[in-house]
Amino acid sequence: MRILLVDDDEALVELLTKTLAQQNYALDVATDGEQGWIYGSTYTYDLIILDWSLPKLDGIQLCQRFRAHDYDTPIILLTSRSGSQNKIRGLDAGADDYICKPFDVEELAARIRALLRRLTCDFLPILHWGDLKLNPCTSEVIYQGQSLFLTAKEYRLLELFLRHSQEVFSVEDIIDRLWSSTEYPAIATVRSHLRRLRQKLKEKGFPDNLITTVRGQGYCLRAFPEDNNVGTDERQTTPNTASVSPEQPNKRSQHIAALTSIWSKHQSKREQQLAILAQAIAALDAGNLEISDRLSAIITAHTLAGNLGQFGLDRASELAKDIEQLLQEDFSQDSNQLLLLSHKFESLRQELALKQNIVEQISQKFADNLPLLLIIGEDEQFIEQLSSEAIDREIRTKTISTPEKAKHWLEEKQIRGEQLPHAVVLKVFFAEDAAQSPTKEEYLGLIAEFKLLTPSIPVIVIADRDRFEDRLLVARHGGKFYLTQPVNPKQVITVCQKAAQYSSLDKKIMIVDDDIEFLQTLPTLLKPWGFKLTTLDDPRQFWDVLQAVAPDLLVLDIEMPHRSGIELCKVLRTHSYWCKLPVLFLSIHRDDSISTEVFASGANDLVIKPVLAQQLANRILNRLNLKR
Amino acid sequence: MTKKNILLIDDEETIQEVVQVGISIEAGWQVEIASSGLVGIDLAQNHQPDLILLDVMMPGMDGIDTLSHLKNNDKTSTIPVIFLTAKAQAVEKKQFQSLGVVDVITKPFNSMTLASQIAKILRWEI
């Protein structure tokens, strides 16, 4: 991985150069802001470390300049300025992390690793490829339980391919990524490192070339073989994507068969339930329904509604719910109600008689609940492969050939209030062709359409080539991932699952604040983002509610009766499970000393009240790592 | 992957079977059944399940009373509880959550995704 360090403190530069080299990073050093800009805008870096105080252009200005030019490289700001106002200024300038001097070099290294993991969307600290494991924390490579001794360059090569498993790297790309700008290795040198790495892997019993040659283009990581290990391996790297297991189609038929059997088993019970309802309606009509019988009929209708829904009979379930509701009403006031009740009951009976093919109903119900992937593009063969892979992983697909049709489809879905896709795959051709229709601008415009939705829908671009300017265009329009062909459909679907997984939808946010009025407004304010909110106005219940809710992020007010937010945060940080939970503080104070105390307690962010919904949602999304 | 033990407290036989099938096929977890709140409290105390799925509307001791007993008992107070209910209004959900349940799953639920829904709520791996 390649890092740019912009700092004029010679002693620190020397220390970091030594430490980061030991950890297998290639480092370029710039000693003033303008030089930093020249390096950063000329070469591709995986991460930039900036000192705040720099000659010519300070770290804040440089950071802002990078962001203004759409460079999304992670930035860590180093400074001797403590105090939360400074931190806020640094983070608002576009930095991803902030470390106060003097700092522990090991902590800086850990923060670098954390940011690099976020960059590759690989949230686990260890990189895997089957039984091969690379641990960036210890620079250790293990294959089938045995350590592999690699030189620094071999290690960096392996790490590069494991981190960017979907990309093809030319020798020039590899030099750009792994060698600092002051080194000029020959192409033969790079090939020699690659050859030695392959040889070492082979000697350890590795089945075949992990890094394969793509004729005329470069090298890429071989796709993991589609054998019985695939499911296990992918579950390790994406713990929450339970749907990756290839066993699922079998599971599905097994599941449908089991439900069908339950349905058949309870056939006579359903008939009894219908009979109870028929008797109750007849007695109501005759004006002699006993209260106990009415109660029994209400419970029967309630049970029926729940059970029918379990088997995909949604309309029948709704009718049973209506009957339950109607049975609770006073019929002496309105005779039409009894007519309506009889009509609903007859409809229920007919609905059940019509739905004899229960297997079809159950299958349909399952299909409706599967995640939806929208695939846009004209490459029929590729789209077919992608759809097939998606179906194997229990993902529904919708295929649309042009951006115009996709736009129209999206509008229709929105008007009808129907479910929108969880992720979008967009196949874009960047290669020059004046006659190309639709144009790449039309494709890029579509990315923004999905990005601007609230919550936004991640767009994964599959491009025909890998050029920085194309990536920049996609990033500018809000694309989530950029993959270059040739790409394995399995990898594309995995990336889509990851992208959809980090959507704001259903993320659990717990907010503790004694201001009840503020708490009451939050569900409405934050509704567009689809968070699942839990609000608590009594901090004495904090621990119980925290354990019960298991939130993805916690928002704490500073001043509360009985327990302050700072105390709660300190307690949280002592707990092995909760110590890493993102915590965002709310405060009415702009006071530096309070802000310092907040961050010292272990807070990740601080928002000053009054809070705007958009601002709070953005800060939450940032802390949940959802924006980059 | 750890094999989880789930206790389902629900009086309705169809739901018992659907949950059992769904969870065991999809996640391989074990499901123990209690047809009433009282039996459920007893099983929870003695078997210490990893999770209790609790129906809200049951004859006799309903889900809310059962939850109150579970939360007031030292042996069961820390076991996470998820309510199963046909009552799905947002206000009711919120009221339920304030009682100390981890989450609320609305009936009818999709038995194919029930296990992953639970795993997501409790951050378990499947």
Interface residues (C-beta under 8 A of the other chain):
Chain A: R235 P239 N240 A242 S243 K251 R252 Q254 H255 A258 L259 I262 K265 H266 K269 I299 H302 T303 A305 G306 N307 L308 G309 Q310 S317 K321 K365 F366 N369 D506 P523 T534 D544 V545 Q547 A548 V549 A550
Chain B: E12 E13 T14 I15 E17 V18 V21 G22 I25 E26 M57 P59 T78 P80 V81 A86 A90 Q97 G100 V101 V102 D103 K107 P108 F109 N110 S111 M112 T113 A115 S116 A119 K120 I121 L122 R123 E125 I126
